[in-house]
Amino acid sequence: MKIIEIGSGRRSTVYAFDFAYCIFKDVPTHYIRDSERIDKSRNLEDGEWIGRVTNITSELIDHSKIIGKIDGEIVYYDSETKNGFIQGDDKNRYFMQFDDIIHSDRLQRIHVNKRVRFIPNILENLKVARDIEIL
């Protein structure tokens, strides 16, 4: 990891992570070609490098330490009620509420097909997504 640009005032510090650091810390490095889905195999045959800059907050770092999170995709979202459903990569469907999105991600645009990471939870036979990160 090295500093590319030192932040000042409202500008954040920009870091660059090398490939080994990304693997060690489980930072995504590749998308599946022509999509925003994370390519966990990290190969260039089916995937492509992630080239965009992202903001990493202390809240996101704290959430990355939680064990048991799974990835999924929003398959339904009602912008009026701010409720929806996530199809988890584990093939289960989870109910989601806007209030369960981590605070640092609440300003991001939420829409169908958006990739997310969350803690699966079961409440009285209802599968619920908690601590949702927008990917």
C-alpha positions in Angstrom: 0.0 0.0 0.0 1.4 3.4 -0.9 0.1 7.0 -0.7 -0.7 8.5 -4.1 -2.0 11.9 -3.0 -2.0 13.3 0.5 -5.4 14.7 1.5 -5.8 18.3 2.8 -8.9 20.1 4.0 -11.9 18.2 2.6 -9.8 16.2 0.1 -9.2 12.6 1.2 -5.9 10.8 1.0 -5.6 8.5 -2.0 -3.9 5.2 -1.6 -2.9 2.5 -4.1 -3.0 -1.2 -3.0 -0.8 -3.8 -4.7 -2.2 -7.1 -5.8 -0.7 -9.0 -2.8 -2.2 -6.6 -0.3 -5.6 -6.9 -2.0 -5.6 -10.7 -1.8 -4.4 -10.6 1.9 -7.2 -8.1 2.9 -9.8 -9.6 0.5 -10.1 -6.3 -1.5 -11.9 -7.0 -4.8 -9.6 -6.6 -7.8 -11.6 -7.8 -10.8 -15.1 -7.6 -12.2 -16.7 -10.3 -14.3 -16.3 -9.0 -17.9 -19.0 -6.5 -18.9 -20.7 -6.4 -15.5 -20.3 -5.0 -12.0 -20.2 -8.4 -10.4 -17.0 -9.2 -8.5 -14.8 -11.9 -10.1 -13.6 -13.8 -7.1 -11.3 -15.9 -9.3 -9.3 -12.7 -10.1 -8.4 -13.8 -13.6 -8.3 -11.9 -16.9 -9.9 -14.6 -19.0 -13.4 -14.0 -17.7 -12.7 -10.8 -15.8 -11.3 -7.3 -16.0 -9.4 -5.1 -13.6 -11.5 -2.8 -11.4 -10.2 0.7 -12.3 -12.4 3.1 -10.4 -11.6 5.0 -7.3 -13.7 4.3 -4.2 -14.1 5.8 -0.8 -13.3 3.6 2.2 -14.8 4.9 5.5 -13.9 3.7 9.0 -17.5 2.3 9.1 -16.7 0.2 6.0 -13.5 -1.0 7.5 -15.3 -2.1 10.7 -17.9 -3.9 8.7 -15.3 -5.8 6.7 -14.2 -7.5 9.9 -17.7 -9.1 10.4 -17.6 -12.8 9.6 -20.5 -14.4 7.7 -21.4 -11.7 5.2 -22.6 -12.8 1.8 -22.9 -11.0 -1.6 -26.1 -10.6 -3.5 -28.0 -8.5 -6.0 -31.0 -6.3 -5.4 -33.9 -7.9 -7.4 -36.7 -5.6 -6.2 -36.7 -2.1 -4.6 -39.6 0.2 -3.9 -38.3 3.8 -3.7 -41.4 5.0 -1.9 -41.4 2.4 1.0 -37.6 2.0 0.7 -38.0 -1.8 1.0 -37.0 -4.5 -1.3 -35.5 -8.0 -1.8 -32.0 -9.2 -2.4 -31.2 -12.4 -4.2 -28.2 -13.8 -2.2 -25.4 -15.6 -4.0 -26.4 -18.5 -1.7 -29.7 -18.8 -3.8 -31.9 -17.4 -1.0 -34.0 -14.3 -1.1 -33.7 -11.7 1.7 -36.0 -8.8 2.7 -34.2 -5.5 2.8 -35.0 -2.1 4.3 -33.2 1.2 3.7 -32.5 1.6 7.4 -30.3 -1.6 7.3 -27.9 0.0 4.7 -24.8 1.2 6.4 -24.7 4.9 6.9 -21.8 5.6 4.6 -23.6 3.9 1.7 -27.0 5.6 2.1 -26.2 8.3 -0.4 -25.5 5.8 -3.2 -28.1 5.1 -5.8 -30.1 2.0 -4.9 -31.6 0.1 -7.9 -32.4 -3.4 -9.2 -29.3 -5.3 -10.3 -27.1 -3.4 -7.8 -24.6 -5.7 -6.1 -24.5 -5.7 -2.3 -22.9 -7.4 0.7 -24.8 -8.1 3.9 -25.3 -10.2 7.0 -28.0 -12.8 6.5 -30.5 -13.0 9.4 -33.7 -15.0 10.1 -36.5 -13.4 12.0 -39.6 -15.6 12.5 -39.2 -17.5 9.2 -38.4 -14.3 7.3 -34.9 -14.0 5.8 -33.6 -10.5 6.3 -30.5 -8.6 5.1 -28.7 -6.6 7.8 -25.8 -4.2 7.6 -26.0 -3.9 3.9 -23.0 -2.5 2.0 -23.6 -1.2 -1.6 -20.8 -2.5 -3.8 
